[in-house]
Each structure stands twice: as C-alpha cells, then as structure tokens.
Amino acid sequence: MILKDSFIVEAPLAAVWALLQDVPRISTCIPGVKSFEEVGPDSYKGMLQVKVGPIRSSFEGQVTFIERVLPTRLVAEVNGRDKISASQVKATFTGLLSAVETGTQLDYEMDIALRGKLAQFGLVVVRATAKKMTSEFSKCFMNALTESNASNQE
C-alpha cells in the first residue's frame, strides 16, 4: 500500500535538512518510539508502539538510510516485527524537501507491505493512523526547529 502526505515547516530548507540529519533528535518526534539506538553509519534499531484499530502493537525493527541527496531527498528502508500480533512491516520511505514561500515543504511517500493481524484493517484504518502520526510528528518537528534556532541565536 502507498501512503502519501505532506506538511509545511516554517523554516528554511537548510535548517530542515540539518535537523533531519540529526536522527537521534528527530526520533523523539516520532509518535510511539520507545527505544532507539544507532547500530551503524546509516542504520538504527528501535521499538515503535502503535495502535491500529483495536490492536496495540510494539514493533521491533531497523531503519536504514539508503539514499541522501543534499538537501532535497531522503530514502530509508524500514523493517519491523510485532511478536504479539504476529505482524510484520516492510516499508520504503521517500522524503522530498522543497523551498516554498512560507518555509519548507516536506512531501513523503511510504510503500508499505504489512502482514499479520494488522493487515486485516486495510488501507482506511492504516491511513488514518498514519495521518495522525504525521500531524504529531510535524508539530514536534517544528518545535525542535524553533528550539534549534533559539539555541543558535544565544
């Protein structure tokens, strides 16, 4: 299944790109992240807890960046498994940054293969969950940028 969305961050492209490169910091903006650690130059493992429909899952998995085109494109592969619901997710995330009048637009696309109990809920429920997570992420991301700008001005 393909999920697409976008949001605008009121900050210059260079600042948004710089924050996206600080993976430990932005991981705190991803709703449901419970653990996170670097395991290689562009590889991270962790746990993400998410509720899709009536099922609450804890995915243990890995994120690996496979492409970075300064300052406009990021591509990452995501693999995770939830033992309790016997669900697996494999996804490719592509993020595109572009300068707009009010700051930076971040467009993303996720090509997701979901197996197990969570796959039963279909596109509508998964899409609604992703939309909510994107909204929470974008608010946190903007706050992190504001904090970075304040720190740089001191």
C-alpha positions in Angstrom: 0.0 0.0 0.0 1.2 3.5 -0.8 0.7 6.3 1.7 1.5 9.9 0.7 1.2 13.1 2.6 3.0 16.5 3.1 3.4 19.3 5.5 5.0 22.7 5.6 7.5 23.7 8.2 8.1 27.4 8.7 11.8 27.3 8.4 14.4 27.5 5.6 15.3 24.4 3.6 18.9 24.2 5.1 17.6 24.2 8.7 15.0 21.5 8.0 17.6 19.3 6.2 20.1 19.8 9.1 17.5 18.7 11.6 16.6 15.6 9.5 20.2 14.6 9.7 20.1 14.5 13.5 18.3 11.2 13.6 18.5 10.6 17.4 16.9 14.0 17.9 14.1 13.6 15.4 13.4 10.1 16.6 11.9 11.7 19.7 9.3 13.4 17.4 8.0 10.1 16.0 4.9 9.1 18.0 5.3 5.8 19.7 9.1 5.4 19.6 10.1 3.7 22.9 13.7 2.8 22.2 16.3 3.9 19.7 19.9 3.3 19.0 22.5 3.7 16.2 23.9 0.3 15.0 25.9 1.6 12.0 26.6 4.7 10.0 23.2 4.9 8.5 21.4 2.2 10.5 19.2 2.4 13.6 17.2 -0.1 15.6 14.4 0.5 18.0 10.9 -0.1 19.1 7.7 1.6 18.0 4.4 1.2 19.8 1.4 1.9 17.7 -2.4 1.3 17.9 -4.1 0.4 14.7 -7.8 -0.1 15.1 -8.3 -2.1 18.3 -4.8 -3.7 18.2 -1.8 -2.2 20.1 1.5 -3.4 18.7 5.1 -3.0 19.6 7.3 -3.3 16.5 11.0 -4.0 17.0 12.9 -3.2 13.9 15.5 -1.4 11.9 15.7 1.7 9.8 18.4 2.1 7.2 19.0 5.2 5.1 19.8 4.1 1.6 19.9 7.5 -0.2 20.6 11.1 0.9 20.6 13.8 -1.8 21.6 17.1 -0.1 19.3 19.0 0.7 16.2 17.6 -1.0 15.8 13.8 -0.8 16.0 11.1 1.8 15.2 7.4 1.2 15.1 4.8 4.0 14.1 1.2 4.4 12.1 0.1 7.4 11.7 -3.5 8.7 9.8 -4.4 11.8 8.1 -7.2 13.6 5.5 -7.4 16.4 5.6 -10.7 18.1 2.3 -10.3 20.0 0.1 -9.6 16.9 2.4 -11.7 14.6 2.5 -8.7 12.3 5.4 -7.7 10.1 6.0 -4.4 8.3 8.5 -3.7 5.5 8.4 -0.2 4.0 10.4 2.2 1.9 10.2 5.9 3.0 11.0 8.6 0.5 11.0 12.2 1.7 11.3 15.2 -0.6 12.1 18.7 0.6 11.3 21.9 -1.4 11.5 25.5 -0.6 8.1 27.3 -0.6 7.1 30.9 0.2 6.4 30.1 3.9 9.3 27.8 4.6 9.9 24.2 3.5 7.5 21.6 2.3 8.2 18.0 3.2 6.4 15.5 0.9 6.7 11.9 1.8 5.7 8.6 0.3 5.7 5.2 2.1 5.4 2.0 0.2 4.3 -0.4 2.9 3.9 -4.2 2.9 2.1 -5.2 6.1 1.4 -8.8 7.1 -0.3 -10.4 10.0 -3.3 -9.2 12.1 -2.7 -5.5 11.4 -3.0 -6.1 7.7 -6.7 -7.1 8.3 -7.6 -3.5 9.0 -6.9 -2.3 5.5 -6.0 1.0 4.0 -8.6 3.3 5.6 -7.5 2.5 9.2 -3.8 2.4 8.5 -4.1 5.7 6.6 -6.0 7.4 9.5 -3.3 6.2 11.9 -0.5 7.5 9.6 -2.2 10.8 9.2 -2.5 11.3 13.0 1.2 10.3 13.4 2.2 12.7 10.7 0.4 15.5 12.4 2.0 14.8 15.7 5.4 14.5 14.1 5.1 17.8 12.2 4.2 19.7 15.4 7.1 18.2 17.3 9.5 18.8 14.4 8.5 22.5 14.2 9.1 22.8 18.0 12.5 21.2 17.6 13.4 23.6 14.8 12.3 26.6 17.0 14.5 25.3 19.8 17.4 24.9 17.5 17.0 28.5 16.2 16.8 29.8 19.7 20.0 27.9 20.7 21.9 29.2 17.6 20.9 32.8 18.4 22.2 32.7 22.0 
